[in-house]
Amino acid sequence: MKNLFPFVAALLFAFNANSQTKDYATLKVKITNLEVDSLVIISYKKPNFKKVIKVNKDGILKDTLNIKADKYYVSNCSSLFPNGIYLSNGYDLKITVDAKDPGKTLAFTGKGGIENEFATNFAKNEENFDYESLLQLDEIQFNKEIDQIRLNLFATLDKKKYASDFVVYQIAYLDYFIEMKTQTYKAIVEGRK
């Protein structure tokens, strides 16, 4: 029995260590046809955050980041990542993209991949959002349409599929998106009077 105790204690320690979230994120980016020797990652919410990641001899950018869960931007390659990258401690995010055709080749894998795929797809849908037709509606119809858009957007955000910090971030962003569209509509309607 005495010989079993150290084994059980070590096993419990190992399970506990694996269940804890890492206090860092790992990022590995493979960009073909890259014309710079590094990426500069910044945060608009935390102005003093700036991380330069150099390209290694294999053409891969790799780093470990201790960051706050948020959207980060690649300031010197914004055309490759126009909507930024969502990062959170515990992520092991891998990105591949061809600099000559980022719209068709950008791919996310690893932990944090599905969250970034969602954010990228949402941004593409946001670009195709037919806001002009909404501006032609009366206020009651506009509010009904906005409520339906909100429901549709939230329905796509499966809370069981995505990390909880990402869901909180994305809900806040969706609310902000809807609020900005509503404020613009109200200003236009007021201008028509």
N, C-alpha and C positions, 0 to 999 in steps of 0.2 A: 504494500500500500504506500509506503514511504517513497518508493521509486516512481510511483505513478503521479504523485503530487507535482514534481517539477515539470513533467511532461504536460499535464493538464494546465498548469499555470502558464507555460510557454504557449500552448495552443490558444488559451483565452486572450493572452496578450496579442498574439498574431491576428486573431479575428477582430479585436478592438482596434488595432492599428489600421487594418484594412478598411474598417467601416467609417473611419474619420475622413472628413474632406481634407484634401491637401490645401495648404495655404499658398499655393501657387498654381499657375496655369502653364502648360507647355504649348508652344506654338511651333509648328514646322510648316514652312511654305516652300513649295517647289514652283518656280515661275520660269517657264521656257520663254526664250526671246526677251529676257529682261535686259534693259539698257542702263540700269543703275547697279551700283555695287552694294546697296543696302536698302532697307525699308526704315522709314521713320514713323513710329507709331505714337500718336498723341491722343489726348482726351480733351474734349472741349469743356467738360464739367470740372475737370481737375487740371487747370492750365499749366501747372508745373510738371505734369507727367509727360515725359518724352523719352522714348526708348529707340535707339538706333540698333538695328539688327543687321549685321554684315552677312554677305553671301559667302558660303564656304566653297572649297575647291570643287565640290560636286554640284554647285549651282543651287544649293539649298540654304534657306534662311531658317535658323533654329534657335530658340531661346526659351528660357524659363522666366516667367513674369509673376511678380507678386502684385496683384492688382485688385481693384474694387470691381465688382460685377457691373459692367456698363458697356456701352458701345464705344469702340475706339476707331480712330481714323488713321489711314496710311497717307500721310501728307505729301509724300513725294511720288506716290503711284495711285492717286485718287481715281484715275480712269480704270484701274484694275479692280478696285474695291470702292465704287462710288457710294455705297451705303454703309461703309465701315465694316467692322468685325465685332461681334458681340463676344466678350471674353469674361470669364469668371474663374475664380480659383477652383481647382479641381478639374478644369478642362484639360484635355489632351487633344487639341485641335490640329488637324492636318488639312492643308489647303493646297490645291493644285490649280494652276491657271496658265494659259498661254497669253502673253502680253499682246500678241497680235490680234487675238479674238477673245477677249475676256468675257463678253456676254454669252458666248456659247460654251466656254471651257471651264468657267469657275466652278469648282467642286469642293465641298467640305466633307470631311470624314472624321472619325474619332469622336471622343466625348466633346460635345458642343457643336457637332456637325449639323444635327437636325435643327437646332436653334438657329444657326446661321443660314441654313437653307430656307427656313420659314421667313426670317427677316429679309432675305434676298428676294424671295417670291412676293412677299408683301410689298416691298419697294417697287417691284416691276408692276404689280397690280395698281399701286398708287399712281404710277406714271400714266397708266391707261384709264384712270378714273375720269368718268365723263362729268366733270363738275359743271361745265357750261349748260348742260340740259337741266341740271338741278336749279341753276340760277333763274331759269325761266318759270319755275313753279311758284304758286302762291304759298304763303307761309305755312298753312295747314298741311298741304301736300308735301312741301319741303321737309317739315318735321317728321312726317310719316316715312318719307324716303330715308332720311338720316337715321331714324330709329331702326329701320330695316337693314341699312348698311351696317350699323353698329352690331346688330344681332348676327348678321352674316360674318362679320369680322371676328367676333368673339367665338362663334361656332367653329371657326377654323383653328382656334387656339386650344387644342386638346390639352387640358391641364395635367393629364396623366402621362402624356407623351414627352412634355418638355420640362426642363429644370424649373423649380419653383421660383428662383430669382429671375429667370428669363420671363416667366409668365407675368410676374409683378411688373417688370420693366415694360413688357409689350402692352399690357393693359393700360398702363399710364400713357404710353405713346399713342395707342389707339384712341384713348379719351382726348388727348391733346390734338390729334389729327382731326377728330370730329369737331371739337370745340373751335379750332381755327377755321374750318370750313363753315361752321355755323356763324361765327363772328363776321366773316367776310360776306356771307349772304345777307346778314342783318344790315351791314354797312351799305351794301348795294341797294337793298330795298329802301333804306332810309334816303339814299341819294336820289331814288326815283320819285320821291314825294315832292 
